[in-house]
Amino acid sequence: MLKRVCERSHIAWHPLRTASVASFVELIGRLNADAQTNTQSGGAPRFCLRHG
């Protein structure tokens, strides 16, 4: 249900492997690497820091 709500609202949804801190940290690291790649390639940031 959460996945459908996120898709309807155009909000990024990222599933975790397990409900653990290690899975969360791995996801954050992966998202950070993707954001740095987009910033270095001249792309715009994925979200507004002020408005979310």
CHARMM internal coordinates of N, CA and C (Angstrom, degrees):
IC EDIT
DIST 1 N 1 CA 1.4374
DIST 1 CA 1 C 1.5460
ANGL 1 N 1 CA 1 C 110.73
DIST 1 C 2 N 1.3178
ANGL 1 CA 1 C 2 N 116.79
DIHE 1 N 1 CA 1 C 2 N -41.28
DIST 2 N 2 CA 1.4650
ANGL 1 C 2 N 2 CA 120.26
DIHE 1 CA 1 C 2 N 2 CA 179.16
DIST 2 CA 2 C 1.5303
ANGL 2 N 2 CA 2 C 111.24
DIHE 1 C 2 N 2 CA 2 C -61.71
DIST 2 C 3 N 1.3174
ANGL 2 CA 2 C 3 N 116.50
DIHE 2 N 2 CA 2 C 3 N -40.32
DIST 3 N 3 CA 1.4663
ANGL 2 C 3 N 3 CA 120.49
DIHE 2 CA 2 C 3 N 3 CA 179.50
DIST 3 CA 3 C 1.5315
ANGL 3 N 3 CA 3 C 110.18
DIHE 2 C 3 N 3 CA 3 C -60.58
DIST 3 C 4 N 1.3205
ANGL 3 CA 3 C 4 N 117.54
DIHE 3 N 3 CA 3 C 4 N -43.21
DIST 4 N 4 CA 1.4678
ANGL 3 C 4 N 4 CA 120.73
DIHE 3 CA 3 C 4 N 4 CA -179.83
DIST 4 CA 4 C 1.5218
ANGL 4 N 4 CA 4 C 111.74
DIHE 3 C 4 N 4 CA 4 C -65.59
DIST 4 C 5 N 1.3250
ANGL 4 CA 4 C 5 N 117.02
DIHE 4 N 4 CA 4 C 5 N -41.07
DIST 5 N 5 CA 1.4632
ANGL 4 C 5 N 5 CA 120.64
DIHE 4 CA 4 C 5 N 5 CA 178.54
DIST 5 CA 5 C 1.5244
ANGL 5 N 5 CA 5 C 110.18
DIHE 4 C 5 N 5 CA 5 C -62.42
DIST 5 C 6 N 1.3195
ANGL 5 CA 5 C 6 N 117.11
DIHE 5 N 5 CA 5 C 6 N -42.67
DIST 6 N 6 CA 1.4649
ANGL 5 C 6 N 6 CA 120.77
DIHE 5 CA 5 C 6 N 6 CA 178.93
DIST 6 CA 6 C 1.5255
ANGL 6 N 6 CA 6 C 111.44
DIHE 5 C 6 N 6 CA 6 C -64.54
DIST 6 C 7 N 1.3196
ANGL 6 CA 6 C 7 N 116.90
DIHE 6 N 6 CA 6 C 7 N -40.93
DIST 7 N 7 CA 1.4691
ANGL 6 C 7 N 7 CA 119.99
DIHE 6 CA 6 C 7 N 7 CA 178.94
DIST 7 CA 7 C 1.5218
ANGL 7 N 7 CA 7 C 110.91
DIHE 6 C 7 N 7 CA 7 C -64.01
DIST 7 C 8 N 1.3223
ANGL 7 CA 7 C 8 N 117.47
DIHE 7 N 7 CA 7 C 8 N -42.04
DIST 8 N 8 CA 1.4651
ANGL 7 C 8 N 8 CA 121.05
DIHE 7 CA 7 C 8 N 8 CA 179.40
DIST 8 CA 8 C 1.5194
ANGL 8 N 8 CA 8 C 111.86
DIHE 7 C 8 N 8 CA 8 C -64.91
DIST 8 C 9 N 1.3248
ANGL 8 CA 8 C 9 N 116.69
DIHE 8 N 8 CA 8 C 9 N -34.97
DIST 9 N 9 CA 1.4588
ANGL 8 C 9 N 9 CA 121.74
DIHE 8 CA 8 C 9 N 9 CA -177.57
DIST 9 CA 9 C 1.5243
ANGL 9 N 9 CA 9 C 112.77
DIHE 8 C 9 N 9 CA 9 C -90.65
DIST 9 C 10 N 1.3324
ANGL 9 CA 9 C 10 N 117.22
DIHE 9 N 9 CA 9 C 10 N 0.65
DIST 10 N 10 CA 1.4724
ANGL 9 C 10 N 10 CA 123.20
DIHE 9 CA 9 C 10 N 10 CA -178.47
DIST 10 CA 10 C 1.5243
ANGL 10 N 10 CA 10 C 111.31
DIHE 9 C 10 N 10 CA 10 C 58.13
DIST 10 C 11 N 1.3388
ANGL 10 CA 10 C 11 N 115.38
DIHE 10 N 10 CA 10 C 11 N 46.05
DIST 11 N 11 CA 1.4573
ANGL 10 C 11 N 11 CA 122.87
DIHE 10 CA 10 C 11 N 11 CA 177.51
DIST 11 CA 11 C 1.5211
ANGL 11 N 11 CA 11 C 107.56
DIHE 10 C 11 N 11 CA 11 C -111.45
DIST 11 C 12 N 1.3097
ANGL 11 CA 11 C 12 N 116.11
DIHE 11 N 11 CA 11 C 12 N 134.58
DIST 12 N 12 CA 1.4646
ANGL 11 C 12 N 12 CA 120.17
DIHE 11 CA 11 C 12 N 12 CA -179.89
DIST 12 CA 12 C 1.5259
ANGL 12 N 12 CA 12 C 109.88
DIHE 11 C 12 N 12 CA 12 C -62.77
DIST 12 C 13 N 1.3226
ANGL 12 CA 12 C 13 N 116.78
DIHE 12 N 12 CA 12 C 13 N 135.65
DIST 13 N 13 CA 1.4614
ANGL 12 C 13 N 13 CA 123.09
DIHE 12 CA 12 C 13 N 13 CA 179.50
DIST 13 CA 13 C 1.5118
ANGL 13 N 13 CA 13 C 107.66
DIHE 12 C 13 N 13 CA 13 C -124.71
DIST 13 C 14 N 1.3296
ANGL 13 CA 13 C 14 N 116.08
DIHE 13 N 13 CA 13 C 14 N 125.58
DIST 14 N 14 CA 1.4570
ANGL 13 C 14 N 14 CA 121.19
DIHE 13 CA 13 C 14 N 14 CA -178.04
DIST 14 CA 14 C 1.5278
ANGL 14 N 14 CA 14 C 109.17
DIHE 13 C 14 N 14 CA 14 C -126.47
DIST 14 C 15 N 1.3199
ANGL 14 CA 14 C 15 N 117.99
DIHE 14 N 14 CA 14 C 15 N 109.50
DIST 15 N 15 CA 1.4699
ANGL 14 C 15 N 15 CA 119.42
DIHE 14 CA 14 C 15 N 15 CA 179.46
DIST 15 CA 15 C 1.5256
ANGL 15 N 15 CA 15 C 111.31
DIHE 14 C 15 N 15 CA 15 C -72.83
DIST 15 C 16 N 1.3135
ANGL 15 CA 15 C 16 N 116.08
DIHE 15 N 15 CA 15 C 16 N 150.81
DIST 16 N 16 CA 1.4618
ANGL 15 C 16 N 16 CA 122.44
DIHE 15 CA 15 C 16 N 16 CA 175.98
DIST 16 CA 16 C 1.5238
ANGL 16 N 16 CA 16 C 109.23
DIHE 15 C 16 N 16 CA 16 C -103.08
DIST 16 C 17 N 1.3385
ANGL 16 CA 16 C 17 N 116.59
DIHE 16 N 16 CA 16 C 17 N 151.03
DIST 17 N 17 CA 1.4698
ANGL 16 C 17 N 17 CA 120.80
DIHE 16 CA 16 C 17 N 17 CA 177.33
DIST 17 CA 17 C 1.5164
ANGL 17 N 17 CA 17 C 110.90
DIHE 16 C 17 N 17 CA 17 C -64.53
DIST 17 C 18 N 1.3355
ANGL 17 CA 17 C 18 N 115.46
DIHE 17 N 17 CA 17 C 18 N -47.52
DIST 18 N 18 CA 1.4581
ANGL 17 C 18 N 18 CA 121.96
DIHE 17 CA 17 C 18 N 18 CA -179.80
DIST 18 CA 18 C 1.5175
ANGL 18 N 18 CA 18 C 108.62
DIHE 17 C 18 N 18 CA 18 C -140.44
DIST 18 C 19 N 1.3255
ANGL 18 CA 18 C 19 N 116.10
DIHE 18 N 18 CA 18 C 19 N 169.63
DIST 19 N 19 CA 1.4598
ANGL 18 C 19 N 19 CA 121.23
DIHE 18 CA 18 C 19 N 19 CA 177.50
DIST 19 CA 19 C 1.5232
ANGL 19 N 19 CA 19 C 109.40
DIHE 18 C 19 N 19 CA 19 C -88.87
DIST 19 C 20 N 1.3279
ANGL 19 CA 19 C 20 N 116.05
DIHE 19 N 19 CA 19 C 20 N 63.66
DIST 20 N 20 CA 1.4604
ANGL 19 C 20 N 20 CA 120.34
DIHE 19 CA 19 C 20 N 20 CA -178.39
DIST 20 CA 20 C 1.5181
ANGL 20 N 20 CA 20 C 109.99
DIHE 19 C 20 N 20 CA 20 C -130.35
DIST 20 C 21 N 1.3176
ANGL 20 CA 20 C 21 N 114.61
DIHE 20 N 20 CA 20 C 21 N 160.88
DIST 21 N 21 CA 1.4624
ANGL 20 C 21 N 21 CA 120.26
DIHE 20 CA 20 C 21 N 21 CA 177.68
DIST 21 CA 21 C 1.5255
ANGL 21 N 21 CA 21 C 110.03
DIHE 20 C 21 N 21 CA 21 C -64.28
DIST 21 C 22 N 1.3247
ANGL 21 CA 21 C 22 N 117.41
DIHE 21 N 21 CA 21 C 22 N -37.25
DIST 22 N 22 CA 1.4701
ANGL 21 C 22 N 22 CA 120.94
DIHE 21 CA 21 C 22 N 22 CA -179.07
DIST 22 CA 22 C 1.5311
ANGL 22 N 22 CA 22 C 110.99
DIHE 21 C 22 N 22 CA 22 C -61.14
DIST 22 C 23 N 1.3229
ANGL 22 CA 22 C 23 N 117.59
DIHE 22 N 22 CA 22 C 23 N -41.72
DIST 23 N 23 CA 1.4678
ANGL 22 C 23 N 23 CA 120.44
DIHE 22 CA 22 C 23 N 23 CA 178.25
DIST 23 CA 23 C 1.5200
ANGL 23 N 23 CA 23 C 111.05
DIHE 22 C 23 N 23 CA 23 C -65.36
DIST 23 C 24 N 1.3286
ANGL 23 CA 23 C 24 N 116.34
DIHE 23 N 23 CA 23 C 24 N -39.94
DIST 24 N 24 CA 1.4572
ANGL 23 C 24 N 24 CA 120.62
DIHE 23 CA 23 C 24 N 24 CA 178.80
DIST 24 CA 24 C 1.5216
ANGL 24 N 24 CA 24 C 111.09
DIHE 23 C 24 N 24 CA 24 C -64.52
DIST 24 C 25 N 1.3149
ANGL 24 CA 24 C 25 N 117.18
DIHE 24 N 24 CA 24 C 25 N -45.29
DIST 25 N 25 CA 1.4674
ANGL 24 C 25 N 25 CA 121.81
DIHE 24 CA 24 C 25 N 25 CA 179.54
DIST 25 CA 25 C 1.5286
ANGL 25 N 25 CA 25 C 110.21
DIHE 24 C 25 N 25 CA 25 C -62.69
DIST 25 C 26 N 1.3225
ANGL 25 CA 25 C 26 N 117.96
DIHE 25 N 25 CA 25 C 26 N -40.66
DIST 26 N 26 CA 1.4674
ANGL 25 C 26 N 26 CA 121.66
DIHE 25 CA 25 C 26 N 26 CA 178.69
DIST 26 CA 26 C 1.5274
ANGL 26 N 26 CA 26 C 110.46
DIHE 25 C 26 N 26 CA 26 C -62.92
DIST 26 C 27 N 1.3291
ANGL 26 CA 26 C 27 N 117.43
DIHE 26 N 26 CA 26 C 27 N -42.05
DIST 27 N 27 CA 1.4661
ANGL 26 C 27 N 27 CA 121.29
DIHE 26 CA 26 C 27 N 27 CA 178.77
DIST 27 CA 27 C 1.5227
ANGL 27 N 27 CA 27 C 110.81
DIHE 26 C 27 N 27 CA 27 C -64.12
DIST 27 C 28 N 1.3249
ANGL 27 CA 27 C 28 N 117.35
DIHE 27 N 27 CA 27 C 28 N -45.35
DIST 28 N 28 CA 1.4631
ANGL 27 C 28 N 28 CA 120.94
DIHE 27 CA 27 C 28 N 28 CA 179.82
DIST 28 CA 28 C 1.5254
ANGL 28 N 28 CA 28 C 110.37
DIHE 27 C 28 N 28 CA 28 C -61.81
DIST 28 C 29 N 1.3217
ANGL 28 CA 28 C 29 N 117.18
DIHE 28 N 28 CA 28 C 29 N -40.89
DIST 29 N 29 CA 1.4576
ANGL 28 C 29 N 29 CA 120.60
DIHE 28 CA 28 C 29 N 29 CA 177.25
DIST 29 CA 29 C 1.5183
ANGL 29 N 29 CA 29 C 112.35
DIHE 28 C 29 N 29 CA 29 C -62.84
DIST 29 C 30 N 1.3224
ANGL 29 CA 29 C 30 N 115.84
DIHE 29 N 29 CA 29 C 30 N -41.01
DIST 30 N 30 CA 1.4624
ANGL 29 C 30 N 30 CA 120.78
DIHE 29 CA 29 C 30 N 30 CA 179.11
DIST 30 CA 30 C 1.5331
ANGL 30 N 30 CA 30 C 110.69
DIHE 29 C 30 N 30 CA 30 C -66.02
DIST 30 C 31 N 1.3262
ANGL 30 CA 30 C 31 N 117.42
DIHE 30 N 30 CA 30 C 31 N -43.68
DIST 31 N 31 CA 1.4624
ANGL 30 C 31 N 31 CA 120.94
DIHE 30 CA 30 C 31 N 31 CA 178.78
DIST 31 CA 31 C 1.5347
ANGL 31 N 31 CA 31 C 111.02
DIHE 30 C 31 N 31 CA 31 C -65.45
DIST 31 C 32 N 1.3261
ANGL 31 CA 31 C 32 N 116.81
DIHE 31 N 31 CA 31 C 32 N -37.61
DIST 32 N 32 CA 1.4601
ANGL 31 C 32 N 32 CA 121.04
DIHE 31 CA 31 C 32 N 32 CA 178.01
DIST 32 CA 32 C 1.5288
ANGL 32 N 32 CA 32 C 110.49
DIHE 31 C 32 N 32 CA 32 C -64.52
DIST 32 C 33 N 1.3234
ANGL 32 CA 32 C 33 N 117.09
DIHE 32 N 32 CA 32 C 33 N -42.24
DIST 33 N 33 CA 1.4687
ANGL 32 C 33 N 33 CA 120.50
DIHE 32 CA 32 C 33 N 33 CA 179.06
DIST 33 CA 33 C 1.5312
ANGL 33 N 33 CA 33 C 110.25
DIHE 32 C 33 N 33 CA 33 C -64.03
DIST 33 C 34 N 1.3364
ANGL 33 CA 33 C 34 N 117.01
DIHE 33 N 33 CA 33 C 34 N -40.80
DIST 34 N 34 CA 1.4640
ANGL 33 C 34 N 34 CA 120.79
DIHE 33 CA 33 C 34 N 34 CA 177.59
DIST 34 CA 34 C 1.5273
ANGL 34 N 34 CA 34 C 111.11
DIHE 33 C 34 N 34 CA 34 C -63.50
DIST 34 C 35 N 1.3292
ANGL 34 CA 34 C 35 N 116.80
DIHE 34 N 34 CA 34 C 35 N -41.35
DIST 35 N 35 CA 1.4650
ANGL 34 C 35 N 35 CA 120.70
DIHE 34 CA 34 C 35 N 35 CA -179.76
DIST 35 CA 35 C 1.5222
ANGL 35 N 35 CA 35 C 110.84
DIHE 34 C 35 N 35 CA 35 C -65.69
DIST 35 C 36 N 1.3270
ANGL 35 CA 35 C 36 N 117.61
DIHE 35 N 35 CA 35 C 36 N -40.28
DIST 36 N 36 CA 1.4614
ANGL 35 C 36 N 36 CA 120.67
DIHE 35 CA 35 C 36 N 36 CA 178.80
DIST 36 CA 36 C 1.5203
ANGL 36 N 36 CA 36 C 110.70
DIHE 35 C 36 N 36 CA 36 C -66.23
DIST 36 C 37 N 1.3244
ANGL 36 CA 36 C 37 N 117.25
DIHE 36 N 36 CA 36 C 37 N -37.89
DIST 37 N 37 CA 1.4647
ANGL 36 C 37 N 37 CA 120.89
DIHE 36 CA 36 C 37 N 37 CA 178.25
DIST 37 CA 37 C 1.5237
ANGL 37 N 37 CA 37 C 110.01
DIHE 36 C 37 N 37 CA 37 C -63.96
DIST 37 C 38 N 1.3395
ANGL 37 CA 37 C 38 N 117.69
DIHE 37 N 37 CA 37 C 38 N -42.68
DIST 38 N 38 CA 1.4614
ANGL 37 C 38 N 38 CA 121.36
DIHE 37 CA 37 C 38 N 38 CA 179.36
DIST 38 CA 38 C 1.5187
ANGL 38 N 38 CA 38 C 111.22
DIHE 37 C 38 N 38 CA 38 C -66.66
DIST 38 C 39 N 1.3107
ANGL 38 CA 38 C 39 N 117.99
DIHE 38 N 38 CA 38 C 39 N -37.88
DIST 39 N 39 CA 1.4558
ANGL 38 C 39 N 39 CA 121.44
DIHE 38 CA 38 C 39 N 39 CA -179.46
DIST 39 CA 39 C 1.5234
ANGL 39 N 39 CA 39 C 110.71
DIHE 38 C 39 N 39 CA 39 C -69.75
DIST 39 C 40 N 1.3211
ANGL 39 CA 39 C 40 N 117.76
DIHE 39 N 39 CA 39 C 40 N -40.15
DIST 40 N 40 CA 1.4576
ANGL 39 C 40 N 40 CA 121.56
DIHE 39 CA 39 C 40 N 40 CA -179.29
DIST 40 CA 40 C 1.5231
ANGL 40 N 40 CA 40 C 111.62
DIHE 39 C 40 N 40 CA 40 C -69.30
DIST 40 C 41 N 1.3268
ANGL 40 CA 40 C 41 N 116.90
DIHE 40 N 40 CA 40 C 41 N -31.27
DIST 41 N 41 CA 1.4614
ANGL 40 C 41 N 41 CA 119.60
DIHE 40 CA 40 C 41 N 41 CA -178.34
DIST 41 CA 41 C 1.5265
ANGL 41 N 41 CA 41 C 111.81
DIHE 40 C 41 N 41 CA 41 C -83.72
DIST 41 C 42 N 1.3377
ANGL 41 CA 41 C 42 N 117.54
DIHE 41 N 41 CA 41 C 42 N 5.82
DIST 42 N 42 CA 1.4573
ANGL 41 C 42 N 42 CA 120.59
DIHE 41 CA 41 C 42 N 42 CA 176.95
DIST 42 CA 42 C 1.5054
ANGL 42 N 42 CA 42 C 113.50
DIHE 41 C 42 N 42 CA 42 C 88.87
DIST 42 C 43 N 1.3318
ANGL 42 CA 42 C 43 N 118.72
DIHE 42 N 42 CA 42 C 43 N 3.08
DIST 43 N 43 CA 1.4506
ANGL 42 C 43 N 43 CA 121.68
DIHE 42 CA 42 C 43 N 43 CA 178.71
DIST 43 CA 43 C 1.5160
ANGL 43 N 43 CA 43 C 111.46
DIHE 42 C 43 N 43 CA 43 C -74.76
DIST 43 C 44 N 1.3064
ANGL 43 CA 43 C 44 N 115.25
DIHE 43 N 43 CA 43 C 44 N 159.14
DIST 44 N 44 CA 1.4628
ANGL 43 C 44 N 44 CA 120.29
DIHE 43 CA 43 C 44 N 44 CA 178.26
DIST 44 CA 44 C 1.5217
ANGL 44 N 44 CA 44 C 109.65
DIHE 43 C 44 N 44 CA 44 C -76.20
DIST 44 C 45 N 1.3175
ANGL 44 CA 44 C 45 N 117.68
DIHE 44 N 44 CA 44 C 45 N 152.28
DIST 45 N 45 CA 1.4568
ANGL 44 C 45 N 45 CA 119.82
DIHE 44 CA 44 C 45 N 45 CA 176.39
DIST 45 CA 45 C 1.5211
ANGL 45 N 45 CA 45 C 111.06
DIHE 44 C 45 N 45 CA 45 C -59.97
DIST 45 C 46 N 1.3203
ANGL 45 CA 45 C 46 N 117.12
DIHE 45 N 45 CA 45 C 46 N 153.06
DIST 46 N 46 CA 1.4600
ANGL 45 C 46 N 46 CA 121.34
DIHE 45 CA 45 C 46 N 46 CA -176.32
DIST 46 CA 46 C 1.5257
ANGL 46 N 46 CA 46 C 112.76
DIHE 45 C 46 N 46 CA 46 C -71.35
DIST 46 C 47 N 1.3250
ANGL 46 CA 46 C 47 N 119.08
DIHE 46 N 46 CA 46 C 47 N -24.22
DIST 47 N 47 CA 1.4553
ANGL 46 C 47 N 47 CA 120.40
DIHE 46 CA 46 C 47 N 47 CA -177.81
DIST 47 CA 47 C 1.5168
ANGL 47 N 47 CA 47 C 109.88
DIHE 46 C 47 N 47 CA 47 C -147.99
DIST 47 C 48 N 1.2890
ANGL 47 CA 47 C 48 N 115.19
DIHE 47 N 47 CA 47 C 48 N 160.66
DIST 48 N 48 CA 1.4502
ANGL 47 C 48 N 48 CA 121.71
DIHE 47 CA 47 C 48 N 48 CA 179.02
DIST 48 CA 48 C 1.5181
ANGL 48 N 48 CA 48 C 108.98
DIHE 47 C 48 N 48 CA 48 C -83.51
DIST 48 C 49 N 1.3293
ANGL 48 CA 48 C 49 N 118.57
DIHE 48 N 48 CA 48 C 49 N 126.16
DIST 49 N 49 CA 1.4528
ANGL 48 C 49 N 49 CA 121.73
DIHE 48 CA 48 C 49 N 49 CA -178.72
DIST 49 CA 49 C 1.5253
ANGL 49 N 49 CA 49 C 111.67
DIHE 48 C 49 N 49 CA 49 C -64.94
DIST 49 C 50 N 1.3010
ANGL 49 CA 49 C 50 N 117.23
DIHE 49 N 49 CA 49 C 50 N -28.98
DIST 50 N 50 CA 1.4680
ANGL 49 C 50 N 50 CA 120.23
DIHE 49 CA 49 C 50 N 50 CA -178.27
DIST 50 CA 50 C 1.5224
ANGL 50 N 50 CA 50 C 112.07
DIHE 49 C 50 N 50 CA 50 C -81.55
DIST 50 C 51 N 1.3257
ANGL 50 CA 50 C 51 N 117.27
DIHE 50 N 50 CA 50 C 51 N -41.32
DIST 51 N 51 CA 1.4665
ANGL 50 C 51 N 51 CA 121.02
DIHE 50 CA 50 C 51 N 51 CA -173.72
DIST 51 CA 51 C 1.5204
ANGL 51 N 51 CA 51 C 114.50
DIHE 50 C 51 N 51 CA 51 C -105.13
DIST 51 C 52 N 1.3218
ANGL 51 CA 51 C 52 N 117.72
DIHE 51 N 51 CA 51 C 52 N -6.11
DIST 52 N 52 CA 1.4546
ANGL 51 C 52 N 52 CA 120.47
DIHE 51 CA 51 C 52 N 52 CA 177.61
DIST 52 CA 52 C 1.4779
ANGL 52 N 52 CA 52 C 115.32
DIHE 51 C 52 N 52 CA 52 C 87.90
END
COOR INIT
IC SEED 1 N 1 CA 1 C
IC BUILD
